[in-house]
Amino acid sequence: MGALTFCPNPPFRLNLMSSHPIIKDSLYEGPWVNIKVDYVIFPTGITLDPDQKHIWLSFGWQDRHGWIVKIDIDELFSTLTKVNDCS
């Protein structure tokens, strides 16, 4: 699971994107490997923290677990790669 941003005006082109997964590597390891099922991590919700410096992201893992993580927005944006210019 990664992060994307889009340009604010039509045609809403992709602007920035993650170059690698933003979720811990350990969620891609474990007993699922032995039964040849791909790892599935999916976002379920996102909200801005009142401090406006963090987001809260809820996500599911393998249809068995749910997680909520607090992500620093500046740190997240520092990991994104530019895809298109919005001008």
Contact map, one row per residue, 1 for C-alpha under 8 A:
111000000000000000001110000000000000000011100000000000000000000000000000000000000000000
111100000000000011111110000000000000000000000000000000000000000000000000000000000000000
111110000000000011000100000000000000000000000000000000000000000000000000000000010000000
011111000000011111000000000000000000000000000000000000000000000000000000000000010000000
001111100000011110000000000000000000000000000000000000000000000000000000000000000000000
000111110001111100000000000000000000000000000000000000000000000000000000000000000000000
000011111111111000000000000000000000000000000000000000000000000000000000000000000000010
000001111101000000000000000000000000000000000000000000000000000000000000000000000000010
000000111111000000000000000000000000000000000000000000000000000000000000000000000000000
000000111111100000000000000000000000000000000000000000000000000000000000000000000000000
000000101111100000000000000000000000000000000000000000000000000000000000000000000000000
000001111111110000000000000000000000000000000000000000000000000000000000000000000000000
000001100111111000000000000000000000000000000000000000000000000000000000000000000001010
000111100001111110000000000000000000000000000000000000000000000000000000000000000011000
000111100000111110000000000000000000000000000000000000000000000000000000000000000111110
000111000000011111000000000000000000000000000000000000000000000000000000000000011111000
011110000000011111100000000000000000000000000000000000000000000000000000000000011110000
011100000000000111111100000000000000000000000000000000000000000000000000000000111000000
010000000000000011111000000000000000000000000000000000000000000000000000000000111000000
010000000000000001111100000000000000000000000000000000000000000000000000000000000000000
110000000000000001111111000000000000000000000000000000000000000000000000000000000000000
111000000000000001011111000000000000000000000000000000000000000000000000000000000000000
110000000000000000001111101000000000000000000000000000000000000000000000000000000000000
000000000000000000001111111100000000000000000000000000000000000000000000000000000000000
000000000000000000000011111110000000000000000000000000000000000000000000000000000000000
000000000000000000000001111111000000000000000000000000000000000000000000000000000000000
000000000000000000000011111111000000001000000000000000000000100000000000000000000000000
000000000000000000000001111111000000001000000000000000000000000000000000000000000000000
000000000000000000000000111111111000000000000000000000000000000000000000000000000000000
000000000000000000000000011111111000000000000000000000000000000000000000000000000000000
000000000000000000000000000011111110000000000000000000000000000000000000000000000000000
000000000000000000000000000011111111111000000000000000000000000000000000000000000000000
000000000000000000000000000011111111110000000000000000000000000000000000000000000000000
000000000000000000000000000000111111100000000000000000000000000000000000000000000000000
000000000000000000000000000000111111100000000000000000000000000000000000000000000000000
000000000000000000000000000000011111110000000000000000000000000000000000000000000000000
000000000000000000000000000000011111111000000000000000000000000000000000000000000000000
000000000000000000000000000000011001111100000000000000000000000000000000000000000000000
000000000000000000000000001100010000111110000000000000000000110000000000000000000000000
000000000000000000000000000000000000011111000000000000000001111000000000000000000000000
100000000000000000000000000000000000001111100000000000000011110000000000000000000000000
100000000000000000000000000000000000000111110000000000000011100000000000000000000000000
100000000000000000000000000000000000000011111000000000001111000000000000000000000000000
000000000000000000000000000000000000000001111100000000001111000000000000000000000000000
000000000000000000000000000000000000000000111110000000001110000000000000000000000000000
000000000000000000000000000000000000000000011111000000111100000000000000000000000000000
000000000000000000000000000000000000000000001111100000111000000000000000000000000000000
000000000000000000000000000000000000000000000111110101110000000000000000000000000000000
000000000000000000000000000000000000000000000011111111110000000000000000000000000000000
000000000000000000000000000000000000000000000001111100000000000000000000000000000000000
000000000000000000000000000000000000000000000000111111000000000000000000000000000000000
000000000000000000000000000000000000000000000001111111100000000000000000000000000000000
000000000000000000000000000000000000000000000000101111100000000000000001110000000000000
000000000000000000000000000000000000000000000001101111110000000000000111100000000000000
000000000000000000000000000000000000000000000111100111111000000000000111100000000000000
000000000000000000000000000000000000000000000111100001111100000000011110000000000000000
000000000000000000000000000000000000000000111110000000111110000000011110000000000000000
000000000000000000000000000000000000000000111100000000011111000001111000000000000000000
000000000000000000000000000000000000000011111000000000001111100001110000000000000000000
000000000000000000000000000000000000000111110000000000000111111111100000000000000000000
000000000000000000000000001000000000001111000000000000000011111111100000000000000000000
000000000000000000000000000000000000001110000000000000000001111110000000000000000000000
000000000000000000000000000000000000000100000000000000000001111110000000000000000000000
000000000000000000000000000000000000000000000000000000000001111111000000000000000000000
000000000000000000000000000000000000000000000000000000000001111111100000000000000000000
000000000000000000000000000000000000000000000000000000000111100111110000000000000000000
000000000000000000000000000000000000000000000000000000000111100011111000000000000000000
000000000000000000000000000000000000000000000000000000011110000001111100000000000000000
000000000000000000000000000000000000000000000000000000011100000000111110000000000000000
000000000000000000000000000000000000000000000000000001111000000000011111000000000000000
000000000000000000000000000000000000000000000000000001111000000000001111101100000000000
000000000000000000000000000000000000000000000000000011100000000000000111111100000000000
000000000000000000000000000000000000000000000000000011100000000000000011111110000000000
000000000000000000000000000000000000000000000000000010000000000000000001111111000000000
000000000000000000000000000000000000000000000000000000000000000000000011111111100000000
000000000000000000000000000000000000000000000000000000000000000000000011111111110000000
000000000000000000000000000000000000000000000000000000000000000000000000111111110000000
000000000000000000000000000000000000000000000000000000000000000000000000011111110000000
000000000000000001100000000000000000000000000000000000000000000000000000001111111000000
001100000000000111100000000000000000000000000000000000000000000000000000000111111100000
000000000000000111100000000000000000000000000000000000000000000000000000000000111110000
000000000000001110000000000000000000000000000000000000000000000000000000000000011111100
000000000000011110000000000000000000000000000000000000000000000000000000000000001111100
000000000000111100000000000000000000000000000000000000000000000000000000000000000111110
000000000000001000000000000000000000000000000000000000000000000000000000000000000111111
000000110000101000000000000000000000000000000000000000000000000000000000000000000001111
000000000000000000000000000000000000000000000000000000000000000000000000000000000000111
